Amino acid sequence: MSSEEDQDPEWTLARLIRTGAFWKIGIAYGLVTMCAGSIMFQLAPRFIEIGFDRRRAMLMLAATALLGTAGKYIWGVLCDYLEARRVVALSMALTGLGVLFGLFSNSLIALWLFIICFGFSMGGTMSTHPIITADLFGRNSFAAVYKYLFLFLALETIGFFIMGLSFDHTGSYNTAFIFYIVTCTIAAG
């Protein structure tokens, strides 16, 4: 019992590349995934770099990942009750704020704020991606659109190089963190 008005439009690649929402979602999630993936990949070395022993660094990494797991669920639920675009923007902005706290490595309070903000918000990155895709392009068109949006997530691989170059050239991950604050701010916008 569906009328023609109830059906989602057909989203071809040609139509998608002429749609602003496609580029905004793709680039935003590509940038945030680049940040979250590469920071999580180098998080234990980051904690060791700033003076924690290996055991404590791994416990802090585990706490960040645990908050990320909780974030996956909570950000998804928030999208059920609030406008998905606003929830996603908040999640991305909070990711950037968390990275900002991570720059203040000489403050234990700032490091815990990093773990809490970054961990919780980066968990929402992958859980909200399909939600906002379906919300903006329609659930019936989800697969047709998502397969192309997913290609933007390849930006994550560039993030590993950014982290490595930051450490190789400066002896610290701070330069990469500053870059990721900018990318998360762009993504949230």
C-alpha positions, 0 to 999 in steps of 0.5 A: 500500500505505497503510493508513488510519493512514498517511494524513495527516488532512485539514487544513481552515481551520476545523481549522487555526485550532483547532490551536496548532501552526498559530498558533505556526508562523505567528506565529513565522515571521511575526515572524522574516520581519518582522525578516530581510526589513526588516533586509536591505532596510535593511542597506546604509543601516544600515552607512552610518549607522554610518560605512562608505562605500557600497562597504564597506557593499555588500560587508558586505551581500553577505557577509551575503547570501552567509552567508544563502545558505549558511544556507538549505542548512545549516539544511535539512540540519540538519532532515534529521538533527535534530528540526526544531522544535529546529533552527528554534528555534535558527535563530530564536534565532541571528537574534535574537543576530545582531541584538543584535550589530548594536546594537554598531555601534562594535565591528568584532568585533560587526559581524562577529558580526552579519554571521555570526550574522544572515546565516547564521541568517536564511538558514534562515528560508525553507528551514525553513518548509516543512520544519517545516510538512510535519513537523508536519502531514504531507507529504500535507497540506502544500499545504492547510496551507502556503497558510494559513501563508504568509499570516502572512509578510505581517507582513514588510511591517510590518517595513519601516514599523518600520525607517522609523519607527525611523530617522525618529523617532530618526535610527537603526535601533537602536530597530527592532533592539531590537524585532526582538531581542524578536520573534526571542526570542518566535519562538524560544520 
